[in-house]
Amino acid sequence: MKASVSMAGELPQSLHAKRVQGSRPGLLLVLAISLIAALLLSVQFGAVPVKLQDWLTLFNFSDEPMTGSSYVLWNIRLPRALFAVLVGAALGMSGALTQGLFRNPLADPNLLGVTAGAAAAAGLSIVVLSGLPLPIPMSWRMWILPVTAFSGALLVCFALDRVARWISPGSIVGLLLTGIALNALAAAVLGLCTYLATDEQLRNLSFWTLGSLAGASWLAAGLLLTLLLPAWWWVRRMISAMNALALGEAAAAHVGIDVRRLRSQVIVLVAVLTGFAVAWCGMISFISLVAPHLVRTMGGPDQRQVIPRSMLMGGLLLLVADTVARCIAIPAEVPVGIFTALLGSPFFLILLRNARGRLA
Amino acid sequence: MLMKTTTQQSLLQLDAVCARLGKKDFGPFNLTIAKAEKVAILGPSGAGKSTLLKLLSRELKTSRGNVAFQSRALASWSLMELSRLRAVLPQNSDVAFGLETDLVISLGRVSRAHDPELSNIVRQAAGMAHAAHLLGRRFDSLSGGEQARVQLARIFAQLWDQRDGLILVDEPLAALDPGLQFDLLASLEEYATERQHAIVAILHDINHAMQAFERLLLVKNGQLVADIASNREAVPALEDLYDIALTCIHNEEGDLLVTPLRASSRARKSA
């Protein structure tokens, strides 16, 4: 018995080793290279042409003022492109985590109402908080939106977790329908905010419903990076457990995973990532759905690879979308959220069609 | 004598354990599983076999009574500790996203932070579960029987380098053809015997239970109706359990085989 077992095992071992060493790190590298290439390329596009000398002004330490085009490059386009990549990475990661948590490739923070919940909370804080006669220091204001958006996202996540379980545990249909209800609720809250808002608040509010990266700056990019790095460090520690979740919650518990703790950790992470992305750029849809799906199709469903690849893919997708959005109607700029929704909705329909066997 | 006491040591103990699912009451169950013991749970559909197994695995909360694993309250074990000593194979287990079979099997050992022998154990476990040829394939591309073998390999991998553990399986052979049923039953037996693991298995086939298991737990209407050795004396209890008549046959090796007959012939017999 023993001998036949080890003999039978020899062929698969060589295949296994080849596959692990060959294709797996490859896709991550390809994505990283494409991302850098796209980053360098995207800053070339725009109203002001950027020349090669403009890149070199970084090494020019004299007191000469920057030329117009090098100013555009270093202070507008590069931070914007980096910001797009980081927001995309945050969205890609939150999408991959949500799909892993709910064990389904159709689960997405956007479709499930997490994004809308964050936007509704942010909207409330714009209309209600700024209406109150509270002496809020300027330096706090920057943090109020992310924190309220995070609380909104967290609230929706926990509601999803509870309500979907209560309606029909483990079914994607119950989950998506719960998402529809939560989306409608968030839309109602946002509508109420719009109704109550002053003209100036209304301008701010419409920003959330459209989604735009116009608020990009080195500071915003730096803040997002300091958020993403610990988030990634945290995810790395539970990434194998995320794979075990694919076995189902009972089986995951039997192989030693504390499913409850894992779930709440993932929920908090998704809420942080979605909340901050929404607070700084509004509602940008479908990146979180499309990025993990693409990398899963290209390189397999192992979460240990899907999550980092989704981050790169999300960054790449949002960078491309944002570059198109800001160049397609120069000098005007189309909000990128409109763009991703236009491309993402048909994609979702295709996904639904492919999943139709499993939905019933 | 000393050997005897160590082998008879209790591994899992149920003390007046009750559970309630909806409006249905289960129990009270009183039973002890000894180390390295092989126990089959038999009973008609809906009798509470899976419920009993879930009580043993802590998947279901007890409404009354105590479950002890290795003389310590089962509820006080951490999931991580338990996963090193106890593997559970649920009845129908799908795997999301179509993970590869290698990965599915290795997930049995996911709670080990450092596991240098992992790929070796995955291969050997797959071989033992007759799933070596399925390595490298997507789980969702496999047939029901193939999926069952991969899941069994995952259980094998989980307790591969442990001793004195416990394996709880819910109908591991349901989706398999007769030849594979015998092969896998033999593998399960060999695997558990080598490592002194106890097995508690829900089975549908009386003959499998009689041949590979030394003790039968008969469950009906949410109660444990009999706890008997699996030999010829168990036949009347089995007839009562399923409300059928059983004809006993001995093959050349002296194994006892039973064949069910219609209940009407049994009525005639008792009349």
Interface residues (C-beta under 8 A of the other chain):
Chain A: M1 S4 V5 S6 A8 G9 P12 Q13 L15 H16 R19 Q99 R103 N104 P105 S240 A241 N243 A244 L245 A246 L247 G248 A250 A251 A253 H254 V255 G256 I257 D258 R296 G300 P301 D302
Chain B: S57 E59 L79 M80 L82 S83 R84 R86 A87 V88 P90 S93 D94 V95 A96 F97 G98 L99 E100 D102 L103 V104 L107 G108 R109 V110 S111 S119 R123 Q124 A126 G127 M128 A132 H133 L135 G136 R154 Q158 E190
